[in-house]
């Protein structure tokens, strides 16, 4: 992400924190599971996960259900899912009573189970994916379409495999994915790579407009002054963001998937995954602004001529801001030493009364000792 007047994002376009970046390196979704038999539903499932919708996955055994849940979570990489996901959930888990309560709205959780009893116990959940036993998959057009008829009476222990949902996808199905998989000669590794690349590009295409808009909210470089506080990023406005998507063409230009992208953004902005993304990015941006501000403090020339143009209260605020930055930086680092030298220089270029006033601050005396 390029910031105004030359600021650059030190973590790349998605600005991932070290902790998040490490987790992505360790976690590699497994798309060689029976999820491939539901390839026609994957884009719809991607939308459900993106919007933080409750999703129940019923599979034959714990190994399959765990792999499925983790693979579905991986569809959104590198976007972080904020809501909980449980690769293997049983009736003995402490949250079972909460999740099965009909008096509450279903929690925004991705739940993996093996017991068909959950189809009845969680019959108020809006989206259920039931996976067939390996080798027992049914083909045909029936498996390619989500089942819209989803009444309580139709939810039985022997409910056929498939995706059951009333959700109407906002994006048009990308038929090229199924065609690519058909050409894979049933190579699981090739299928994995095709699916991983496809959804990585889809998620990145979705995120790029948000990152681009976020960069437009950054302060100008000329607003960064040692004699002022650290500038803040402007608030995120949904209307302004959607206007920028319309102006710049949106994700369909980079991934080729058509549909109501603006409608998808409107729903996404109201869900917790957006809140998690914005919170993480705001922390990254704040840290970046602090870093640039410290650079400005280290490179500033606090000569007598410059300080003579400032009121005493401005100089006091300047020294206190430098002190705050010094406290945050580990001892014996070069940046900390540079900031300490800047305070010494300021003290040597102000009158004696102001110098004594500044040195009356105990923590400042400790820093300079």
N, C-alpha and C positions, 0 to 999 in steps of 0.2 A: 504494500500500500504506500503510495506517495503522498506525503503531506504537503500542505501549501508552502510555497517558497522553499522547497527543498528538504523538508523533514522526511526521513525514510523509516519505515517500520522495520525494526531490527529483528523481528521474528518472522518476516515474510508476510505474504498477503493475508493469511489467516491468523497471524499473531499468536500462535499457540504458546502457552506457558511451558516452562521446562517440564513440570509434572505431567501436563497433558501430553506433550510431545513424547515423553518416555512411555506413557501408557499406550500410545498408538504404536510405538515400535514393538512393544511386547505383545500386543493383541492383534492377531491376524485372523479375520473371520474365515470360517470354514464353509465354503460354498459347494463342497463336494457331498453334502448331506442330501436327504430327500427333498430339500427345498427346491431342487432343480425341477422336480415334477410339478411344482406350483409356479413355474417361471412366468406364466401368464398373469399371475396375481401379484408379482413382486413389486411392480411400480405402484399398485394400489396400496400394498402393505407399506411401501416406502412413504407414501403420503400419510398413512395412519400413524406411523412412527414419528414422522416429522411434526405432526400436529399433536403428539402426545396422547393419542386415543388409547383407551383400554383395549388390550388384545390378549385373547386366550388362545394358546396353542396346545392342542391335544395330540400327542404322539405315542407310538407303541411302547417306548422304553425310555428310561432316564437319559441314556446316551444320546438318543436322537433328539429328544426335546431340549436338552441342554445345548446341543450344537445348533439347533434351529434358532433358539432364542438369541444366542450370541451372534449367529450369522445375520439375523434380522436387525439386531442392534448395529452390526457392522455396515448395514446398508447406508447409514447416515454418516459414516466416517468421511471427512474429519470433524463433522459437527458432533458436539457432545450431547448425548441424551441426558436430560436433567432428571426425569422421572425414574422411578425404580424399575428394574427388570429382574425377574427371578427365573433362572434357567431350569430349575426343578423345584416345583412346589407341591406339597402334599396336604392332606386334611389335618395333619398333625402340626403344621406350622401355626405359630401364634396368631398370624393375621387372617387365618381362615374364616373366623367368625365375622371379621370386618369386611372381607372381600365378598362373602356370600350373603351379606345383609341386603334384603330387598328394600329397606327403608332409606338407604343411602345411594347416592350417585356412585356408579362403579369407579374405583380408584384408577388413576391414569398410570397403569402398570402393564408391563408385558409379562405374562405369566405362562410358564411352561409346565404342563402336567401330563401324566400318563393315565390317570384314572378317569374313565368315561363318565363317572358319576359327576364330574365337574360340569359337564354339559347341562345337566339339570340343576345342579347347585348354583351355577352362575348363569342361569338362563336370562338374567337381566343385563348381562354384558352385551354390548352392541356388536362386537366383532370376534368371530371364532374361526380359527384355522384348524381343521382336523386333517391329520396326515395319515395315509394308509400304511399298512405293514409293507416293508420292503419286499418287492416282487409281487405285490397285490395291487399296484396302482392301476387305476382305471383311466383309459385314454378317452379320446373323443372330445367334442365341443362342450359337453356338459362340464368337464373339469376346467375348461378355459374361462368359464363365466362365474362370477360370484353369485351365490344363491341369495336372492332377495327375499324369498318367502322364509320368514324366520319367526314363526309364532312359538309360543311356549309349548303348544301341543306337538309341534314338529321336532322338538328337541328331545330325542330319546337316546338311550345308551348305544344303540346301533346306528346312530346318525351317519350317513355316508361321508367319506372324505370330501373335503372341499373348503372353500372360503365362504363363510356365512356373514353377510353384512348388508346393511341398508345404506351404507355410505356411497355417495355418488362422486367418483373421482373428478377432480378439477382439471387434470391434465389428460391429454389424449394418450392412448396406449402406444408405446414405441414398439412396433412390430419387428423392427430390425433385430432386437435382442434375441427373440426366439429363432430367427433365421440363422443368426451367428452360432447359436448353440447347436442347431441341427447340423451345421457344417463341422462340428468339433470332433466327429468320429467317436463320440462317447468317451473322449479323454477327460477324466475328472479334473486333471490339472489345467487343461485348456479351458474347461467350463468355468473353473474357479477364476481364472485370470480374466475371462470375458465378463463374468458377472461383477467382479471387483472393479474392473476398469469402467464398466458401464455406469455403475452407481456412484463411483467416485467422481466421474465427470458430471453426472446429474446433480449431485450434492454441491460440488464446487460451482457449477453454473448457477445454482440457486443462491449460493452465498456471495458470489462476486459482486452483484449489485448492492448488497448490504454493506460489504466492505468498501466499495467505491463511495457509497453515500456517507459512510462513517468518516472516511478520509476528508470529505468536504466539510465536516463539522469541526475539523481541527483548527486551532487558532493560527493566525499568520505568524511567520517567523519574526516579523518586525514587532509583534506584540510581546515577544520574549525580552524582558528587560530586568537587569539585576535589581533595579530600584522598585520593581513591582513584584507582586506575588506570582506564583506559578499559574499561568493561564489555564482555564478549564475548557473542555470540549463542550460544544453546544448540545442541547437536548435533542434526542432522536424524535423526529416528527413523522408519524405514519403518512400523513398527507403529502409532505414534501418528499418522502422516500418514494411513494408510489408515483409521484409526478416525475421523479428522476428515472424510475424504471420505464415509464412510458416514453420519456425523451430519449433514453439510451437503447431502447429496444428489448431489454430484459434477457432472461436466460435462454430463450429460444434461439438467440443468435449464436450461442456457444455450444449448446447441446442438441439442438434440432428438435427437441420435444415441444409440441404445440399444446395450447390449452389456456385456461384462465389463470395465468401466473399471478396476476394482481389479486384475484380472489384467494389464491393460495397464500400469498403474502399477508393479506388481511387476516386470515385465520391464524397464520403462524405467529403474527405479532401479538396475538392475544393469549398464546399458550406459554407454558413454562420453559420450553426449549428456547424460545426467543429470549426470555428473561435471563436464562442461564448464559446464552451467547453474549448478550449485551453486557451483562455483569462481568464476564471474563474479559471481554474486549475493552471495557472501560478500565479495568484494573491494568491491563497491558498498556493502554494509552496513557493512563496516569503515571505509570512507571516510566514510560518513554519521555513524557513531558518533564518529569523530575530529572531524568538523565540529561536532557537538553538544557534544562535550567542550571544544573550544576556545571555543565560545560560553559554556559554563559557567565556564571560567577567566576569560574577559574580563568577565563580569558579576558574578563573586563579590566580596564585600566582605571584604577581608583587613584588617579593622580590628584594633587592639590587643586588643579584647575577644575577637574570634574566635580570633586566634592564641594568646592566653593559655590557651585550653582545649586546645591541642594540644601534644604532646610535641615536643621539638626534632627527633627523627628524622622525625616526620611533616612538619614544616616543610621540612626538608632534601629529603625525597622530593618534596614539592610543588614546590619551586623547580626541582629537576632535571627534573620532568615538564614544567613550563612551558618550561624551556630546550630540551628535546627538540622541543616543538611549534614554538618559535621557529626552530630550525634548519631545520625542514621548510618553513617559509613564506618566500616570496620577500621580499627586502629592500624597504623603502619601502612596504609595504602597511599599511593602517590596522590590520588585525588584528595584525600583528607589532608595531606600535607600541603597541597596547593591552596586549599580553602583556608587553612590556618595561616599561611603566608599572606593571603589576601586580607585577613582580619588584622594582622600585624601592620600591613601597609596602610590600611585605613586609619588605624590608631596613630600611626606616625604622621599622618597628614591632616589631622584635625586639631583643634585648639585643646589646651590642657583641661579646661572645664569639661568639655564633652568626653575627652579621654577618661577622666576620673569617673564620670557618670557611667560610661560603658563598663569600666573595670569593676564597678560596684556589683556587677552581676557575678554571682559565685560560680555558676557553671562555665561562664566565659573565662574566668580566671583559671579554672581547672584545665580547660582546653589549651590555654596558652602556657601553662606551667611545664 
